[in-house]
Amino acid sequence: MARMAKKPIEIPQGVKIKAEGTRVTVEGPKGSLNVEMMPGLKVETKDKNLFVSPIEKTEIEAKVLNVTHGLTHALVKNMVQGVTTGFEKKLEIQGVGYRANIEKGKLSMTLGFSHPVVMDLPKGVTIDIEKQTLLTVKGIDKYLVGETAAKIRRVKPPEVYKGTGIRYLGEYVRKKVGKTGATGKAGGAK
């Protein structure tokens, strides 16, 4: 059994948790999330703490449950954190003339292509733009926030020779040295 999954999850004030069969619903000040658990796991609350534990089964079924026990614990913990504080990912755009803005609920980015790149935002995700080059992706679902940030970054990943493109804030991009033969100094043919 996963050691982290044995630890209790603290339930903050204002958070309600309902467990109906294999479905767990977490409601808080920022919204509501739900997850479908594997059969054989149970959720119980004791003294403002939440415990995810397996129901005793045969040895073969116990091995399968141990694999998903830690995952279910992490998912429920992320849901509790999401409905109370939320999640965010910061992206920065680097490059001359590169910028982003929100138009009619869609993200529009100018990234050096012949056309602006327009992306629909999934429900439950918001984007704040600072200085036209710093994006903050916010939401209550950790998976959805991370996936949206990854899709935005995938449009124009950091380029290794100049360093231009979209990167996570604080991400280090190792730059490559350009070819020396292009300047004619490397003893090319005369």
C-alpha positions in Angstrom: 0.0 0.0 0.0 1.3 3.5 -0.8 2.6 5.3 2.3 1.3 8.7 1.2 -2.2 7.3 0.8 -2.2 6.4 4.5 -2.0 10.0 5.5 -5.2 11.9 6.1 -6.4 14.8 3.9 -7.3 17.8 5.9 -10.7 19.2 5.1 -10.6 23.0 5.1 -13.6 25.1 6.4 -16.3 25.5 3.8 -15.5 22.3 1.9 -18.2 19.5 1.6 -17.3 16.0 0.5 -20.0 13.5 -0.6 -19.2 9.8 -1.3 -21.9 8.0 -3.2 -20.8 4.5 -4.2 -17.6 5.0 -6.2 -18.2 8.7 -7.0 -16.6 11.3 -4.8 -17.9 14.9 -5.1 -16.0 17.8 -3.5 -17.7 21.2 -3.2 -16.0 24.4 -2.0 -15.9 28.2 -2.4 -14.4 28.1 -5.9 -16.6 25.3 -7.4 -17.3 21.6 -7.5 -15.3 18.6 -8.8 -16.0 14.9 -8.8 -14.0 11.7 -9.5 -14.9 8.1 -10.1 -13.0 5.8 -7.8 -12.0 2.2 -8.4 -14.4 -0.3 -6.8 -12.9 -1.6 -3.6 -11.8 1.8 -2.2 -13.8 3.7 0.3 -13.7 7.3 1.5 -14.5 8.2 5.1 -14.3 11.3 7.2 -13.2 11.5 10.8 -12.6 14.8 12.8 -12.2 17.1 9.8 -9.9 14.6 8.1 -10.6 12.5 5.0 -9.2 9.0 4.6 -9.0 6.9 1.4 -8.7 3.2 2.3 -9.2 -0.1 0.6 -11.9 -2.5 1.5 -10.4 -5.8 2.6 -10.4 -8.3 -0.3 -8.5 -11.4 -1.4 -4.8 -11.1 -2.0 -5.0 -10.8 -5.8 -7.5 -8.0 -5.6 -5.5 -6.3 -2.9 -2.5 -6.0 -5.3 -4.7 -4.3 -7.9 -6.2 -1.9 -5.3 -2.7 -1.0 -4.0 -1.8 0.3 -7.4 -4.8 2.7 -7.5 -4.9 3.6 -3.8 -2.2 6.2 -4.0 -3.6 7.6 -7.3 -7.1 8.0 -5.8 -5.7 9.7 -2.7 -3.7 12.2 -4.9 -6.8 12.9 -7.0 -9.0 13.6 -4.0 -6.3 15.8 -2.4 -5.9 17.8 -5.6 -9.7 18.3 -5.7 -9.8 19.6 -2.2 -6.9 22.0 -2.9 -8.6 23.0 -6.2 -11.9 24.0 -4.7 -10.2 26.0 -2.0 -7.2 27.8 -3.5 -7.2 26.7 -7.2 -4.2 26.0 -9.4 -2.2 28.2 -11.8 0.6 27.9 -14.4 2.5 30.9 -15.7 3.8 31.1 -19.2 6.0 33.7 -20.8 6.3 34.6 -24.5 9.7 35.7 -25.8 10.4 37.2 -29.2 10.2 40.5 -31.0 6.6 41.2 -31.8 5.2 38.2 -30.0 2.2 38.9 -27.9 -1.1 37.5 -26.7 -4.6 38.9 -25.9 -8.1 37.7 -25.1 -10.7 38.4 -27.8 -14.4 37.3 -27.3 -13.4 34.6 -24.7 -10.7 33.2 -27.0 -6.9 33.4 -26.7 -5.3 35.1 -29.7 -1.5 35.0 -30.1 0.8 36.7 -32.6 3.9 34.4 -32.7 5.6 35.2 -36.0 3.4 33.1 -38.2 1.5 34.6 -41.2 -1.7 34.5 -39.2 -2.7 35.0 -35.5 -3.2 31.7 -33.6 -6.6 31.6 -32.0 -7.4 29.0 -29.2 -10.7 28.2 -27.5 -10.5 28.0 -23.8 -12.0 25.0 -22.0 -14.8 25.5 -19.5 -13.4 26.2 -16.0 -10.1 27.7 -17.2 -9.3 31.4 -17.2 -6.3 33.2 -18.5 -4.9 36.5 -17.2 -2.5 38.4 -19.4 0.1 40.8 -18.0 2.2 43.0 -20.3 1.0 41.0 -23.4 3.8 38.5 -22.8 3.1 36.9 -19.4 0.1 34.5 -19.3 -1.4 33.0 -16.1 -3.6 29.9 -16.7 -6.0 29.5 -13.7 -8.6 27.0 -12.7 -9.8 24.5 -10.1 -9.0 21.3 -12.0 -5.2 20.6 -11.8 -5.2 18.3 -14.9 -7.2 20.8 -17.0 -4.9 23.8 -16.0 -1.8 21.8 -16.9 -3.2 20.4 -20.1 -4.2 23.9 -21.3 -0.8 25.4 -20.4 0.9 22.5 -22.3 -1.4 23.1 -25.4 -0.5 26.8 -25.4 3.2 26.1 -25.1 3.0 23.5 -27.9 1.9 26.2 -30.4 5.4 27.7 -30.4 7.9 25.8 -28.1 11.2 27.6 -27.2 13.6 27.6 -30.2 17.1 26.4 -29.3 19.1 28.8 -31.4 17.5 32.1 -30.5 15.4 31.2 -27.4 12.2 32.7 -28.9 8.8 31.0 -28.3 6.5 30.2 -25.4 8.0 28.7 -22.2 6.9 28.2 -18.6 8.0 31.0 -16.3 11.4 30.2 -15.0 12.1 27.4 -17.5 15.7 27.2 -18.6 16.2 26.6 -22.3 19.7 25.5 -23.2 20.8 27.3 -26.3 22.8 25.7 -29.1 25.7 27.4 -30.8 25.1 28.2 -34.5 27.1 26.9 -37.4 30.5 28.6 -37.9 30.7 27.7 -41.6 27.9 30.1 -42.5 30.2 33.1 -41.9 33.0 31.9 -44.1 35.6 31.8 -41.3 35.8 28.0 -41.1 37.9 27.5 -44.2 35.2 26.8 -46.7 35.8 26.3 -50.5 37.2 29.3 -52.4 
